[in-house]
Structure formats: C-alpha cells, structure tokens
Amino acid sequence: MKTTTGKIGGKWAKLTAALIVVALFLGSFSAAASAAQTPASMTRAQRDFIAKVGALVSADMKRSGVLASLSLAQAILESNWGTSTLTEKANALFGIKADARWNGKTYSIATKECYDGVNFVTINANFRAYNDWEHSVADHSAFLAGLPRYAAVIGERNYRKACAAIHKAGYATDPGYADKLIRLIETYGLTAYDAADTFETYTVAKGDSLWSIAKKKLGKGERYAEIKALNGLASDKIKTGQKLKLPK
C-alpha cells in the first residue's frame, strides 16, 4: 500500500513553521505596541531628581521665561541625572564653562567636544561651580538671559523650538543635542513642569486609561507621561471618579 506519511508530515511541518512565524510577528507587534504605550521605567533616584529639579526650574521659569522642560531636560543630560562628577563635586547641573565673565568658584574636569560636527575630542575645561542646585538653576537662566544669542530661547513656550534655538545658539557642540533634549522631554513628560499653575481638571470616566485621556484631551496618546508627571503618579493605574490635572 502506498504510504502518505511523508506528504502529511511535510504539510504539518510547513504549517507549523508558518504558525511560528505568525506567532513571532504578533509577539513583536504586541511588544512594540506595549512599549509605545508604556512609560520609560525610572529608578527611584531618577524620579526624585525630576521632582526636585522640576520644582526648581518651574519656579525659575516664572521669573526668567526659560521653559522649565528645556531646563529640566538639560539638567538630566548635562548632569547624567545628577550623578556626574561635575554635579557631585561642584553642584553644576548644566555644564556651563567658566570664562572671563565668571567671578565665582570653578571646577576643572575633562569633557568631550565636537567641533567639526562629526568627531568628539576630549579637552580639559573650567566649569562654573555652585554651593547648591538652586544657585545652579538660577545661574543657568541668568546666563541665557545675559547673552543676545539666546534671545530666541527666552519666552519660547514650544519645547521643540526652544531645544532647537538653544542648540543653534551654540550651547553645546554635540550635533544631536536638540534631538536628545526633545527625546528626554517626550519620554519623561517634562512639559508637565511648563504648566506651572496652568492646568485643567479632568474626572476619570469608566474605561479611561492615561493613554486614552491623553489622546482625547491632549490630542496625542504619547503625552500620557505628562499627565503622570503633573499628578505625581507612580504607575499607570487610575480609577473611575479620580481627579486628574491636565496640562493646557
């Protein structure tokens, strides 16, 4: 009798392989979708850094006009979340070099610069040093306000334009500086600190999620991180009837 085992086995093998491919695709799609809707995980130290510096730059914005989200993103990037040697030894959050105009304390350390837009080189430089982070934040805005080339930064409320303006004015030599700042602002919802006292109250309805609220009220689901930051939420969990502050 003629056997069909080989043919059946071949068909099952092909079907199994096809199912595996589909499963892998769906798994990757699900993971990507989840990643797009899940806030970047932060350590307790990072959350504390954002809360502390966020309060300082938010208060400073009212006085100086320098956008809080811009200053906060710069502080994260320049100080590596407050862990850089310059920050730990000199309380310097923004890496401002000490030139002839500076009469305060200084701290000398190696730093990387990119003068040709491609290659980074290491140099030794003197940086402004402070007694505490409050003075670092105040000097940062005073530094920007005191130089005409940063005029486009002062008073700019669009964080993307502010990031582009500060880079164009020559704050950093890194060609990717503006993009890095924008990515930090969007990833961690730092525009919540731009809102200051300007926000509206929203009551959570049945079936709501932070993502759906952000999409419905702010026009973009990815802005859920701003709602989390503004309300000091440690997780994505919300409940019906809960009052949330939303940035305007």
LOMAR-172940 format. One record per residue (C-alpha): residue number from 1; residue in three letters; y, x, z. Coordinates in Angstrom, 3 decimals. Example, Ala and Ser with C-alpha at 12.3 -4.5 7.8 and 13.67 -1.06 7.14 Angstrom:
[1; 'ALA'; [-4.500; 12.300; 7.800]]
[2; 'SER'; [-1.060; 13.670; 7.140]]
***
This chain:
[1; 'MET'; [0.000; 0.000; 0.000]]
[2; 'LYS'; [3.466; 1.281; -0.842]]
[3; 'THR'; [5.489; 2.074; 2.273]]
[4; 'THR'; [9.261; 1.330; 2.603]]
[5; 'THR'; [9.819; 3.200; 5.859]]
[6; 'GLY'; [11.815; 5.937; 4.183]]
[7; 'LYS'; [14.149; 3.473; 2.468]]
[8; 'ILE'; [14.649; 1.369; 5.583]]
[9; 'GLY'; [15.192; 4.472; 7.685]]
[10; 'GLY'; [17.733; 5.751; 5.182]]
[11; 'LYS'; [19.629; 2.454; 5.242]]
[12; 'TRP'; [19.691; 2.370; 9.031]]
[13; 'ALA'; [20.898; 5.970; 9.132]]
[14; 'LYS'; [23.756; 5.171; 6.766]]
[15; 'LEU'; [24.644; 2.018; 8.699]]
[16; 'THR'; [24.585; 3.893; 11.994]]
[17; 'ALA'; [26.804; 6.629; 10.595]]
[18; 'ALA'; [29.246; 4.029; 9.268]]
[19; 'LEU'; [29.381; 2.296; 12.653]]
[20; 'ILE'; [30.064; 5.607; 14.377]]
[21; 'VAL'; [32.965; 6.319; 12.028]]
[22; 'VAL'; [34.415; 2.848; 12.667]]
[23; 'ALA'; [33.998; 3.267; 16.430]]
[24; 'LEU'; [35.723; 6.644; 16.362]]
[25; 'PHE'; [38.561; 5.203; 14.301]]
[26; 'LEU'; [39.023; 2.239; 16.624]]
[27; 'GLY'; [38.844; 4.532; 19.629]]
[28; 'SER'; [41.507; 6.812; 18.202]]
[29; 'PHE'; [43.684; 3.832; 17.274]]
[30; 'SER'; [43.320; 2.359; 20.737]]
[31; 'ALA'; [44.144; 5.695; 22.374]]
[32; 'ALA'; [47.187; 6.150; 20.171]]
[33; 'ALA'; [48.409; 2.636; 20.913]]
[34; 'SER'; [47.855; 3.177; 24.601]]
[35; 'ALA'; [49.712; 6.489; 24.519]]
[36; 'ALA'; [52.617; 4.854; 22.733]]
[37; 'GLN'; [52.915; 2.204; 25.425]]
[38; 'THR'; [52.157; 4.312; 28.495]]
[39; 'PRO'; [54.924; 6.263; 30.235]]
[40; 'ALA'; [54.608; 10.004; 30.416]]
[41; 'SER'; [52.852; 10.903; 33.618]]
[42; 'MET'; [55.132; 12.657; 36.053]]
[43; 'THR'; [54.395; 14.629; 39.175]]
[44; 'ARG'; [55.993; 13.617; 42.440]]
[45; 'ALA'; [58.253; 16.665; 42.156]]
[46; 'GLN'; [59.434; 15.576; 38.701]]
[47; 'ARG'; [60.161; 12.035; 39.904]]
[48; 'ASP'; [62.105; 13.452; 42.833]]
[49; 'PHE'; [64.040; 15.766; 40.514]]
[50; 'ILE'; [65.060; 12.909; 38.237]]
[51; 'ALA'; [66.077; 10.752; 41.188]]
[52; 'LYS'; [68.141; 13.491; 42.841]]
[53; 'VAL'; [69.869; 14.896; 39.781]]
[54; 'GLY'; [70.129; 11.447; 38.215]]
[55; 'ALA'; [72.227; 10.222; 41.129]]
[56; 'LEU'; [74.486; 13.279; 40.861]]
[57; 'VAL'; [75.100; 13.066; 37.109]]
[58; 'SER'; [75.522; 9.278; 37.215]]
[59; 'ALA'; [78.309; 9.635; 39.771]]
[60; 'ASP'; [79.792; 12.543; 37.824]]
[61; 'MET'; [79.821; 10.519; 34.594]]
[62; 'LYS'; [82.290; 8.037; 36.097]]
[63; 'ARG'; [84.698; 10.887; 36.766]]
[64; 'SER'; [84.137; 13.204; 33.813]]
[65; 'GLY'; [82.956; 10.973; 30.968]]
[66; 'VAL'; [79.947; 13.210; 30.297]]
[67; 'LEU'; [76.952; 10.988; 29.597]]
[68; 'ALA'; [74.522; 11.038; 32.524]]
[69; 'SER'; [71.397; 11.002; 30.360]]
[70; 'LEU'; [72.656; 14.040; 28.451]]
[71; 'SER'; [73.372; 15.986; 31.643]]
[72; 'LEU'; [70.041; 14.983; 33.179]]
[73; 'ALA'; [68.089; 15.995; 30.068]]
[74; 'GLN'; [69.921; 19.326; 30.011]]
[75; 'ALA'; [69.132; 19.901; 33.677]]
[76; 'ILE'; [65.434; 19.224; 33.058]]
[77; 'LEU'; [65.307; 21.508; 30.027]]
[78; 'GLU'; [67.509; 24.333; 31.292]]
[79; 'SER'; [66.019; 24.484; 34.806]]
[80; 'ASN'; [62.417; 23.553; 33.929]]
[81; 'TRP'; [62.534; 20.643; 36.365]]
[82; 'GLY'; [64.306; 22.751; 38.977]]
[83; 'THR'; [61.618; 25.434; 39.068]]
[84; 'SER'; [63.262; 28.220; 37.039]]
[85; 'THR'; [64.190; 31.436; 38.803]]
[86; 'LEU'; [67.842; 30.865; 37.940]]
[87; 'THR'; [67.769; 27.447; 39.599]]
[88; 'GLU'; [65.795; 28.554; 42.641]]
[89; 'LYS'; [67.882; 31.701; 43.232]]
[90; 'ALA'; [71.325; 30.556; 42.046]]
[91; 'ASN'; [71.247; 26.719; 42.176]]
[92; 'ALA'; [72.141; 26.780; 38.471]]
[93; 'LEU'; [70.831; 23.694; 36.678]]
[94; 'PHE'; [72.479; 24.200; 33.291]]
[95; 'GLY'; [72.273; 27.899; 32.461]]
[96; 'ILE'; [75.990; 28.433; 31.909]]
[97; 'LYS'; [76.792; 32.083; 31.279]]
[98; 'ALA'; [79.446; 33.779; 33.401]]
[99; 'ASP'; [82.179; 35.125; 31.155]]
[100; 'ALA'; [85.672; 36.410; 31.974]]
[101; 'ARG'; [86.852; 32.894; 32.877]]
[102; 'TRP'; [84.403; 32.650; 35.792]]
[103; 'ASN'; [85.523; 33.929; 39.195]]
[104; 'GLY'; [82.589; 32.702; 41.236]]
[105; 'LYS'; [79.170; 34.087; 42.096]]
[106; 'THR'; [76.848; 35.288; 39.334]]
[107; 'TYR'; [73.161; 35.906; 38.866]]
[108; 'SER'; [71.724; 38.297; 36.269]]
[109; 'ILE'; [68.430; 37.468; 34.585]]
[110; 'ALA'; [66.618; 37.820; 31.249]]
[111; 'THR'; [66.968; 34.928; 28.814]]
[112; 'LYS'; [65.941; 34.114; 25.241]]
[113; 'GLU'; [68.453; 33.505; 22.459]]
[114; 'CYS'; [68.055; 32.550; 18.796]]
[115; 'TYR'; [70.995; 33.932; 16.846]]
[116; 'ASP'; [69.589; 33.610; 13.320]]
[117; 'GLY'; [68.098; 30.134; 13.726]]
[118; 'VAL'; [64.542; 31.491; 13.442]]
[119; 'ASN'; [63.727; 34.403; 15.733]]
[120; 'PHE'; [64.128; 34.470; 19.510]]
[121; 'VAL'; [65.174; 37.664; 21.255]]
[122; 'THR'; [65.272; 38.486; 24.959]]
[123; 'ILE'; [68.538; 39.660; 26.486]]
[124; 'ASN'; [69.882; 40.155; 29.984]]
[125; 'ALA'; [72.840; 37.945; 30.878]]
[126; 'ASN'; [75.006; 36.990; 33.825]]
[127; 'PHE'; [74.979; 33.307; 34.730]]
[128; 'ARG'; [77.196; 31.208; 36.960]]
[129; 'ALA'; [75.732; 30.737; 40.447]]
[130; 'TYR'; [76.436; 27.970; 42.960]]
[131; 'ASN'; [75.991; 27.046; 46.596]]
[132; 'ASP'; [74.151; 23.825; 45.723]]
[133; 'TRP'; [73.208; 21.475; 42.882]]
[134; 'GLU'; [76.242; 19.267; 43.461]]
[135; 'HIS'; [78.548; 22.150; 42.542]]
[136; 'SER'; [76.384; 22.970; 39.520]]
[137; 'VAL'; [76.729; 19.403; 38.194]]
[138; 'ALA'; [80.497; 19.345; 38.818]]
[139; 'ASP'; [80.996; 22.698; 37.101]]
[140; 'HIS'; [78.892; 21.617; 34.123]]
[141; 'SER'; [81.184; 18.686; 33.305]]
[142; 'ALA'; [84.298; 20.771; 34.078]]
[143; 'PHE'; [83.016; 23.466; 31.710]]
[144; 'LEU'; [82.556; 20.943; 28.895]]
[145; 'ALA'; [85.897; 19.260; 29.512]]
[146; 'GLY'; [87.708; 22.597; 29.590]]
[147; 'LEU'; [86.732; 23.698; 26.078]]
[148; 'PRO'; [88.120; 21.923; 22.981]]
[149; 'ARG'; [84.914; 22.449; 21.042]]
[150; 'TYR'; [83.129; 19.976; 23.340]]
[151; 'ALA'; [85.687; 17.208; 22.786]]
[152; 'ALA'; [83.150; 15.107; 20.880]]
[153; 'VAL'; [80.836; 15.134; 23.893]]
[154; 'ILE'; [83.310; 13.738; 26.408]]
[155; 'GLY'; [83.255; 9.948; 26.430]]
[156; 'GLU'; [80.416; 9.630; 23.899]]
[157; 'ARG'; [78.096; 6.822; 25.063]]
[158; 'ASN'; [75.449; 7.174; 22.353]]
[159; 'TYR'; [72.945; 9.693; 23.698]]
[160; 'ARG'; [71.761; 10.800; 20.272]]
[161; 'LYS'; [75.311; 11.553; 19.143]]
[162; 'ALA'; [76.066; 13.278; 22.453]]
[163; 'CYS'; [72.998; 15.527; 22.116]]
[164; 'ALA'; [73.901; 16.404; 18.531]]
[165; 'ALA'; [77.530; 17.072; 19.480]]
[166; 'ILE'; [76.755; 19.427; 22.351]]
[167; 'HIS'; [74.360; 21.415; 20.189]]
[168; 'LYS'; [76.795; 21.554; 17.261]]
[169; 'ALA'; [79.495; 22.821; 19.633]]
[170; 'GLY'; [77.311; 25.815; 20.466]]
[171; 'TYR'; [75.982; 25.082; 23.954]]
[172; 'ALA'; [72.592; 26.603; 23.065]]
[173; 'THR'; [71.288; 28.802; 20.253]]
[174; 'ASP'; [67.887; 27.066; 20.096]]
[175; 'PRO'; [67.835; 25.237; 16.715]]
[176; 'GLY'; [65.710; 22.484; 18.229]]
[177; 'TYR'; [67.955; 21.946; 21.261]]
[178; 'ALA'; [69.282; 18.475; 20.373]]
[179; 'ASP'; [65.824; 17.166; 19.473]]
[180; 'LYS'; [64.395; 18.440; 22.757]]
[181; 'LEU'; [67.122; 16.666; 24.726]]
[182; 'ILE'; [66.622; 13.412; 22.824]]
[183; 'ARG'; [62.873; 13.573; 23.384]]
[184; 'LEU'; [63.370; 14.032; 27.131]]
[185; 'ILE'; [65.813; 11.130; 27.304]]
[186; 'GLU'; [63.499; 8.778; 25.434]]
[187; 'THR'; [60.294; 9.902; 27.145]]
[188; 'TYR'; [61.598; 9.504; 30.677]]
[189; 'GLY'; [64.029; 6.630; 30.171]]
[190; 'LEU'; [67.020; 8.679; 31.251]]
[191; 'THR'; [69.552; 6.241; 29.748]]
[192; 'ALA'; [68.966; 4.137; 32.864]]
[193; 'TYR'; [71.391; 6.523; 34.552]]
[194; 'ASP'; [74.036; 5.796; 31.910]]
[195; 'ALA'; [74.092; 2.180; 33.018]]
[196; 'ALA'; [75.567; 3.078; 36.414]]
[197; 'ASP'; [76.647; -0.311; 37.779]]
[198; 'THR'; [76.435; -1.988; 34.383]]
[199; 'PHE'; [73.218; -3.965; 34.103]]
[200; 'GLU'; [71.904; -7.494; 33.848]]
[201; 'THR'; [69.246; -9.140; 35.995]]
[202; 'TYR'; [66.023; -10.450; 34.465]]
[203; 'THR'; [63.389; -12.592; 36.165]]
[204; 'VAL'; [59.840; -11.696; 35.150]]
[205; 'ALA'; [58.050; -14.610; 33.449]]
[206; 'LYS'; [54.312; -15.243; 33.260]]
[207; 'GLY'; [52.695; -12.940; 30.711]]
[208; 'ASP'; [55.562; -10.454; 30.729]]
[209; 'SER'; [54.997; -6.701; 30.678]]
[210; 'LEU'; [57.562; -3.921; 30.813]]
[211; 'TRP'; [56.867; -3.242; 27.155]]
[212; 'SER'; [57.366; -6.878; 26.093]]
[213; 'ILE'; [60.528; -7.219; 28.193]]
[214; 'ALA'; [61.989; -4.058; 26.663]]
[215; 'LYS'; [61.140; -5.277; 23.171]]
[216; 'LYS'; [62.563; -8.739; 23.819]]
[217; 'LYS'; [65.699; -7.795; 25.740]]
[218; 'LEU'; [66.470; -4.251; 24.594]]
[219; 'GLY'; [65.179; -4.502; 21.033]]
[220; 'LYS'; [62.567; -1.771; 21.350]]
[221; 'GLY'; [59.371; -1.715; 23.393]]
[222; 'GLU'; [59.558; 2.033; 23.849]]
[223; 'ARG'; [62.618; 1.519; 26.065]]
[224; 'TYR'; [60.379; 0.227; 28.879]]
[225; 'ALA'; [60.803; 3.632; 30.538]]
[226; 'GLU'; [64.499; 2.868; 31.043]]
[227; 'ILE'; [63.598; -0.303; 32.942]]
[228; 'LYS'; [61.164; 1.652; 35.109]]
[229; 'ALA'; [63.723; 4.316; 35.916]]
[230; 'LEU'; [66.528; 1.836; 36.622]]
[231; 'ASN'; [64.336; -0.140; 39.031]]
[232; 'GLY'; [62.607; 2.853; 40.620]]
[233; 'LEU'; [59.151; 1.585; 39.638]]
[234; 'ALA'; [56.266; 3.955; 40.284]]
[235; 'SER'; [53.878; 2.070; 37.968]]
[236; 'ASP'; [53.903; -0.439; 35.106]]
[237; 'LYS'; [52.814; -3.305; 37.358]]
[238; 'ILE'; [55.225; -6.234; 37.662]]
[239; 'LYS'; [54.714; -9.786; 38.888]]
[240; 'THR'; [55.967; -13.212; 37.920]]
[241; 'GLY'; [59.269; -14.016; 39.597]]
[242; 'GLN'; [60.179; -10.375; 40.197]]
[243; 'LYS'; [63.829; -9.489; 39.627]]
[244; 'LEU'; [64.472; -6.522; 37.373]]
[245; 'LYS'; [67.668; -4.744; 36.420]]
[246; 'LEU'; [68.049; -4.184; 32.688]]
[247; 'PRO'; [70.499; -1.756; 31.076]]
[248; 'LYS'; [73.120; -3.412; 28.884]]
***
